[in-house]
Amino acid sequence: MNLVGQVESVWRYPVKSMRGEELPEIFVGFSGVYGDRLYAFKSSAAPAGFPFLTGRNARAMLLYRPRFRDPEKAARPVNLAEAKALSPLLSPLSADPAELAVEIETPTGQVLSIDDAELLRELAALAGGAHSLSLLRSERGMTDCRPISLLSLQTVTQLGDEVGAVIDKRRFRANVYLSLTADGFAENQFVGRRVGVGAEVVVAVLDRDPRCQMITFDPETAIADPEVLRKVARGHEGTAGVYAAVLADGMIRKDDPVTLLD
C-alpha cells in the first residue's frame, strides 16, 4: 500500500450538464456516486447513441443549479447502515423516486420543478429551437463512460500554467478531486491499478478521461475558452483525469487518504 495523496473535495451532478454541488461526503456504489446524474434531458436532435441535451448544445445549462428537495435522503442509500451491519458485501437500496425529487434554480433566480414544462421550453430555446426535449430519470447515474471520475489539482494547475491563466477545476466536472504528492497528470499512472480512497472505497482505474468541448466553458459565466481544450489535445493526447469502476463501495470524504493498492 502506497500513500499518494488525499481527497481535496467530492462532487456530484444531479442533472447531466447542469451545475454540480460540492458535498462533505459522497456514497460511492458500484453504479457510481449516489445521486449523480440521475436526471438528463433527451433531445430529438441528438444522435441515438448519445441522446442528451448537454452544454455542447446549450452552454448556459451550466448556470442552472439543481438541488434535491430532501438533501438528507439524497445523501446516501436509505438502508446503508442496516445493510453494512449485516454484511459489507450487501448492496444498499436507493430512496424512492419521490424522495429524490429535484428542483432547478434558473440563472434568473426562478425555482422550477425538474419536470416543469416551462423548464423544458426554456432549455429548448437555449439550444436554438431545433431540440424537442423530454425528461429522463434513471436509477443509476447517466455518466458518459464509467461510474466515477477522478482528477488531481496538480493537473489543473499544470494546465493553467500551460494556458497562462488560472483554471477553475469545476470545468472538468470530476466526482473526486485529488491532491497528490506528485506533479500534474500523475493520475495517468493509476490506469490498470487498484486505488483505495478513504477507509472503504476501492476503485479500478480503467482509462484516461478523454475531454471534449465541455472543458472550454467557464463554470460561472459559461463563456468559452477554446485554448484549454487545445492544450489538452496537443499536449496530453486529449485526456485529463481518469475514469474508474468501483470494486468496494462506501463513503468518501474530504481529506480521505488516497493509496495505490497494487
Legacy VTK file of the C-alpha trace (Angstrom):
# vtk DataFile Version 3.0
C-alpha trace
ASCII
DATASET POLYDATA
POINTS 262 float
0.000 0.000 0.000
1.451 3.327 -1.111
0.018 6.669 0.071
-0.078 9.026 -2.916
-2.256 11.906 -1.704
-5.619 12.803 -0.287
-9.116 13.821 -1.358
-9.406 17.575 -1.902
-13.182 17.653 -2.487
-16.101 15.480 -3.616
-18.831 16.433 -6.084
-21.978 15.184 -7.732
-24.147 16.464 -10.558
-27.865 15.702 -10.031
-28.736 16.747 -13.605
-26.491 15.948 -16.523
-24.720 19.077 -17.835
-26.080 21.361 -15.107
-24.048 22.807 -12.234
-22.592 20.392 -9.708
-22.633 20.515 -5.922
-19.716 20.101 -3.555
-20.582 17.876 -0.597
-18.855 16.983 2.680
-19.120 13.321 1.723
-20.493 11.093 -1.013
-21.570 7.467 -1.138
-19.896 5.603 -3.979
-21.624 2.422 -5.083
-20.973 0.031 -7.929
-23.033 2.174 -10.311
-21.273 5.374 -9.248
-21.898 8.292 -6.909
-25.265 8.200 -5.171
-27.487 10.921 -6.639
-25.106 11.682 -9.510
-26.618 12.418 -12.922
-29.941 10.805 -12.082
-31.692 13.200 -14.450
-30.981 14.229 -18.014
-32.833 15.797 -20.908
-33.306 13.707 -24.033
-33.195 15.658 -27.289
-34.834 14.781 -30.568
-31.880 16.408 -32.374
-29.195 14.328 -30.632
-27.797 11.040 -32.017
-29.339 7.811 -30.759
-26.063 6.704 -29.200
-25.855 9.857 -27.073
-29.387 11.270 -26.943
-28.847 14.025 -24.370
-29.046 17.784 -24.450
-25.760 18.995 -22.935
-23.680 22.111 -22.597
-22.261 21.379 -26.027
-25.645 22.363 -27.452
-26.696 24.877 -24.796
-23.737 26.011 -22.709
-25.953 28.130 -20.439
-27.176 24.839 -18.942
-24.058 25.077 -16.753
-25.612 28.066 -14.985
-28.708 26.148 -13.833
-28.459 24.912 -10.213
-30.157 21.599 -9.400
-30.845 20.625 -5.797
-32.582 17.711 -4.133
-35.697 18.710 -2.231
-34.733 16.337 0.577
-30.924 16.606 0.874
-30.756 14.155 3.781
-32.443 11.308 1.902
-30.374 12.125 -1.187
-27.095 11.948 0.736
-26.736 8.154 0.933
-28.794 4.955 0.453
-31.734 4.777 2.825
-30.711 1.468 4.451
-26.946 1.864 4.276
-26.261 1.404 7.984
-28.548 -1.625 8.226
-27.033 -3.268 5.139
-23.462 -2.702 6.361
-24.352 -4.161 9.762
-25.407 -7.409 8.102
-22.518 -7.669 5.624
-20.089 -5.310 3.871
-20.922 -7.169 0.641
-24.603 -6.173 0.531
-25.722 -3.506 -1.937
-27.960 -0.942 -0.175
-31.198 0.429 -1.586
-31.900 3.760 -3.225
-34.603 6.029 -1.859
-37.998 6.104 -3.513
-38.115 8.326 -6.628
-40.329 10.840 -4.829
-37.663 11.205 -2.152
-35.060 12.039 -4.810
-37.087 14.816 -6.416
-35.041 17.691 -7.816
-35.809 21.344 -8.357
-33.842 23.764 -10.524
-32.831 27.320 -9.800
-32.532 29.109 -13.131
-29.938 31.840 -13.822
-32.657 34.441 -13.160
-33.382 33.009 -9.707
-36.653 31.291 -10.573
-37.119 27.843 -8.992
-38.818 25.187 -11.111
-39.505 21.504 -10.665
-37.299 19.281 -12.821
-40.426 18.142 -14.711
-41.929 21.599 -15.215
-42.914 22.186 -18.848
-41.630 25.748 -18.553
-38.147 24.433 -17.849
-38.291 22.198 -20.933
-39.296 25.131 -23.109
-36.555 27.329 -21.671
-33.835 24.733 -22.265
-35.067 24.021 -25.785
-34.876 27.743 -26.565
-31.290 27.848 -25.288
-30.407 25.117 -27.776
-31.807 27.127 -30.669
-35.240 25.640 -31.059
-34.248 22.532 -33.034
-34.436 20.329 -29.946
-37.661 18.750 -28.704
-36.917 17.695 -25.131
-38.167 15.078 -22.705
-37.020 14.335 -19.170
-35.094 11.160 -18.408
-34.693 9.687 -14.930
-32.509 6.700 -14.149
-31.898 4.523 -11.091
-28.172 4.916 -11.777
-26.072 7.809 -12.969
-26.182 8.623 -16.670
-22.421 9.126 -16.894
-20.756 9.314 -20.298
-18.339 6.411 -19.874
-17.593 4.963 -16.407
-19.204 5.283 -12.970
-16.741 7.673 -11.330
-14.160 10.254 -12.431
-11.038 11.484 -10.597
-8.791 14.449 -11.330
-5.842 15.938 -9.446
-5.447 19.599 -8.595
-1.875 19.284 -9.837
-3.207 18.524 -13.307
-5.498 21.568 -13.172
-2.584 23.770 -12.054
-0.299 22.469 -14.807
-2.917 23.135 -17.465
-3.358 26.636 -16.077
0.380 27.227 -16.367
0.303 25.974 -19.955
-2.624 28.212 -20.857
-1.261 31.159 -18.907
-4.311 31.635 -16.686
-5.876 30.313 -13.512
-8.257 27.480 -14.404
-11.320 26.692 -12.312
-11.247 22.963 -11.519
-15.031 22.805 -11.960
-14.572 22.928 -15.745
-13.665 19.243 -15.572
-16.775 18.070 -13.677
-14.979 15.334 -11.739
-16.561 13.441 -8.850
-13.372 13.285 -6.787
-10.669 15.947 -6.896
-7.336 14.746 -5.560
-4.347 16.485 -4.044
-1.429 14.249 -4.995
2.177 14.189 -3.852
3.362 14.150 -7.486
3.216 16.513 -10.458
0.362 17.139 -12.850
-1.107 14.185 -14.772
0.341 11.735 -12.213
-3.090 10.095 -12.053
-2.374 8.693 -15.529
-0.113 6.216 -13.734
-3.135 4.814 -11.888
-4.568 3.252 -15.063
-4.720 -0.518 -14.712
-4.274 -0.353 -10.929
-6.467 -0.509 -7.826
-6.739 2.672 -5.784
-8.086 2.984 -2.248
-9.993 6.160 -1.461
-10.721 6.583 2.219
-11.364 3.719 4.602
-13.807 1.741 2.451
-13.799 2.546 -1.249
-11.616 0.698 -3.744
-11.719 1.579 -7.444
-10.133 0.041 -10.502
-8.820 2.840 -12.693
-9.708 1.834 -16.236
-8.686 4.621 -18.575
-7.663 8.236 -19.001
-10.558 10.640 -19.364
-10.988 11.871 -22.977
-12.021 15.511 -22.986
-14.429 17.466 -25.150
-15.812 20.963 -25.621
-17.295 20.988 -22.104
-13.959 21.927 -20.503
-13.805 25.129 -22.554
-16.746 26.636 -20.639
-16.200 28.772 -17.557
-18.485 27.295 -14.854
-19.505 30.728 -13.558
-20.188 32.506 -16.847
-20.418 29.720 -19.489
-18.018 31.795 -21.625
-15.858 29.549 -23.804
-12.052 29.493 -23.889
-11.017 27.037 -26.633
-7.348 27.246 -25.609
-7.966 24.921 -22.649
-9.114 22.090 -24.921
-6.320 22.837 -27.404
-3.686 22.366 -24.694
-5.256 19.094 -23.587
-5.490 17.865 -27.170
-1.981 18.857 -28.272
-0.046 18.241 -25.089
-1.870 15.423 -23.328
-3.387 13.212 -26.018
-6.802 14.755 -25.439
-7.145 13.478 -21.873
-7.160 14.927 -18.362
-8.041 12.859 -15.294
-9.117 9.228 -15.136
-12.228 7.059 -15.130
-12.746 4.207 -12.686
-15.060 1.337 -11.798
-15.976 0.688 -8.167
-14.751 -2.560 -6.599
-15.700 -1.839 -2.977
-18.402 0.687 -2.085
-18.622 3.148 0.790
-18.286 6.783 1.780
-15.613 9.198 0.514
-14.897 12.396 2.460
-12.706 15.451 2.090
-9.140 14.782 3.299
-9.509 10.991 2.995
-6.195 9.278 2.119
-5.611 8.002 -1.409
-3.467 4.884 -1.733
-2.177 2.691 -4.542
-3.018 -0.894 -3.615
-1.012 -2.656 -6.326
LINES 1 263
262 0 1 2 3 4 5 6 7 8 9 10 11 12 13 14 15 16 17 18 19 20 21 22 23 24 25 26 27 28 29 30 31 32 33 34 35 36 37 38 39 40 41 42 43 44 45 46 47 48 49 50 51 52 53 54 55 56 57 58 59 60 61 62 63 64 65 66 67 68 69 70 71 72 73 74 75 76 77 78 79 80 81 82 83 84 85 86 87 88 89 90 91 92 93 94 95 96 97 98 99 100 101 102 103 104 105 106 107 108 109 110 111 112 113 114 115 116 117 118 119 120 121 122 123 124 125 126 127 128 129 130 131 132 133 134 135 136 137 138 139 140 141 142 143 144 145 146 147 148 149 150 151 152 153 154 155 156 157 158 159 160 161 162 163 164 165 166 167 168 169 170 171 172 173 174 175 176 177 178 179 180 181 182 183 184 185 186 187 188 189 190 191 192 193 194 195 196 197 198 199 200 201 202 203 204 205 206 207 208 209 210 211 212 213 214 215 216 217 218 219 220 221 222 223 224 225 226 227 228 229 230 231 232 233 234 235 236 237 238 239 240 241 242 243 244 245 246 247 248 249 250 251 252 253 254 255 256 257 258 259 260 261
